Amino acid sequence: MYGLVNHAIQGLVTAEFGEDKWKEIKRKSGVEDDVFLAMKQYDDAITYKMVEVASEVTGVAGADLLEAFGTYWVLYTAEQGYGEMLDKAGSTFVEFIENLNSLHARVGKIMPGLIPPKFEVKNKENNLLELIYSSKRAGLNPMVVGLIKGLAERFEQKGVEIEELSHVMDKEGYCTTFKITWQ
């Protein structure tokens, strides 16, 4: 994953639990970098290890940390200079979700080697849609839930609920279908 992700994890941990907890997580994770470079690629194992150790150190379940990270990520990326790109991805909650692949395609132009997830919207009706999330990376469903919650906050969308309908693994990776409803 790119350093931007690891730096955001550091930001979330520091904001929620303090600098001392981050230093402990970093030490126990074996992270040697003092600073994560946003545009540098890091081994995914580093990110997974930081989340695992953060769970141990903070006493917060890994899934809960990933969900909180997803919500944090929406605000974090806007603050890190990607706000204009986010603005172009959609002016409403649903429009943004429908344009997630386009957003990742634009990000891929500035981050070569990016391995983004894929999203597909199906069965869109009034105040309901199914979001199919596919990724080569395991265990990130809670982060997607947090991202959806963060987008709901960003667009002031009320009453958003997310339900996981199915989760399968195939030769392409992991595929999860979420049902998202809102008021």
C-alpha positions in Angstrom: 0.0 0.0 0.0 1.1 3.5 -0.5 2.5 5.5 2.4 -0.5 7.8 2.4 -2.5 4.9 3.9 0.1 4.2 6.6 0.4 7.8 7.4 -3.4 8.1 7.8 -3.3 5.1 10.2 -0.7 7.0 12.2 -3.0 10.1 12.2 -6.0 8.2 13.4 -4.1 6.4 16.2 -2.5 9.6 17.3 -5.7 11.6 17.2 -7.7 8.9 19.1 -5.2 7.4 21.5 -2.2 9.8 21.6 1.4 10.0 20.4 2.7 7.5 23.1 0.3 4.8 21.9 1.5 5.4 18.3 5.1 5.0 19.3 4.3 1.8 21.1 2.4 0.5 18.1 5.3 1.5 15.8 7.9 -0.2 18.0 5.9 -3.5 18.4 5.1 -3.6 14.7 8.8 -3.3 13.8 8.2 -0.2 11.8 11.5 1.5 11.2 10.4 4.5 9.2 10.0 7.7 11.2 7.8 9.1 8.5 5.7 7.4 5.8 6.2 8.9 2.5 2.8 9.4 0.8 3.9 8.4 -2.7 6.1 5.5 -1.7 4.8 1.9 -1.9 5.1 -0.2 1.2 4.6 -3.9 1.6 0.9 -4.6 2.6 2.2 -6.7 5.4 3.4 -3.5 7.2 -0.1 -2.1 7.1 -1.7 -5.3 8.3 0.8 -5.6 11.1 0.2 -2.1 12.3 -3.6 -2.7 12.5 -3.0 -6.0 14.3 -0.7 -4.4 16.9 -2.9 -1.3 17.2 -5.8 -3.6 18.1 -3.6 -5.2 20.8 -2.3 -1.9 22.2 -5.6 0.0 22.2 -7.9 -2.9 23.1 -10.1 -2.0 20.1 -11.0 -4.9 17.8 -9.2 -4.8 14.5 -12.5 -4.6 12.6 -13.6 -1.6 14.6 -10.2 0.1 14.0 -10.6 -0.6 10.2 -14.1 0.9 10.2 -12.9 4.0 12.1 -10.0 4.2 9.7 -12.4 4.1 6.7 -14.4 7.0 8.1 -11.2 8.9 9.0 -9.8 8.3 5.5 -12.6 10.3 3.8 -11.7 13.4 5.8 -8.0 12.7 5.8 -7.6 12.5 2.0 -9.4 15.8 1.5 -7.0 17.4 3.9 -4.0 15.9 2.2 -4.6 17.7 -1.1 -7.1 15.4 -2.7 -10.2 17.4 -1.9 -10.6 18.7 -5.5 -10.3 15.2 -6.8 -12.9 14.0 -4.3 -15.2 16.9 -5.3 -15.0 15.8 -8.9 -16.1 12.3 -8.0 -19.6 13.3 -7.2 -21.8 16.0 -5.7 -24.1 13.5 -3.9 -23.7 10.5 -1.7 -25.0 8.1 -4.4 -23.2 9.8 -7.3 -19.9 9.5 -5.4 -20.4 5.8 -4.7 -21.2 5.3 -8.4 -18.0 7.0 -9.4 -15.6 5.2 -7.0 -13.9 3.3 -9.9 -13.4 6.5 -11.8 -11.9 8.1 -8.7 -9.5 5.2 -8.4 -8.6 5.4 -12.1 -7.6 9.1 -11.6 -5.6 8.3 -8.4 -3.9 5.5 -10.4 -2.5 8.1 -12.8 -0.5 9.8 -10.0 0.2 6.6 -8.0 1.7 4.1 -10.5 1.4 0.5 -9.2 -1.8 1.3 -7.3 -3.9 -1.9 -6.9 -7.4 -0.4 -6.2 -10.5 -2.3 -5.3 -13.4 -2.4 -7.7 -16.9 -1.3 -7.0 -20.1 -2.0 -8.8 -23.5 -0.5 -8.0 -26.5 -2.8 -8.6 -30.2 -2.9 -7.9 -30.3 0.9 -7.3 -33.8 2.0 -6.2 -35.2 4.9 -4.1 -33.0 5.0 -1.0 -31.3 1.6 -1.6 -28.5 0.2 -3.6 -26.3 -2.9 -3.6 -22.6 -2.2 -3.7 -20.3 -5.0 -4.9 -16.8 -4.5 -3.5 -13.9 -6.6 -5.0 -10.4 -6.6 -3.8 -7.2 -8.7 -4.0 -6.6 -7.7 -0.3 -8.3 -9.7 2.4 -10.1 -8.4 5.5 -10.8 -4.9 4.5 -14.7 -5.0 4.5 -14.9 -3.1 7.8 -12.9 -0.3 6.2 -15.4 -0.2 3.3 -18.2 0.2 5.9 -16.3 3.1 7.5 -15.8 4.7 4.1 -19.5 4.6 3.4 -20.2 6.1 6.8 -17.5 8.8 6.1 -19.1 9.6 2.8 -22.5 9.8 4.4 -21.0 12.4 6.8 -19.3 14.3 3.9 -22.6 14.5 2.0 -24.8 15.0 5.1 -26.8 11.9 4.1 -29.0 10.9 7.0 -30.0 7.4 8.1 -27.4 5.4 6.2 -27.4 1.7 7.1 -25.0 -0.8 5.7 -25.6 -4.6 5.7 -23.2 -7.2 4.4 -25.2 -9.6 2.2 -22.5 -12.0 0.9 -18.8 -12.5 1.0 -16.9 -14.9 -1.3 -13.4 -15.6 -2.3 -12.5 -16.7 -5.8 -9.5 -16.8 -8.1 -9.8 -13.0 -8.5 -9.7 -12.2 -4.8 -12.5 -11.3 -2.4 -15.9 -10.1 -3.3 -18.5 -8.7 -0.9 -22.0 -7.4 -1.6 -23.3 -4.7 0.7 -26.8 -3.4 0.9 -26.9 0.3 1.6 -30.0 2.2 2.6 -30.6 5.8 3.5 -33.4 8.3 4.3 
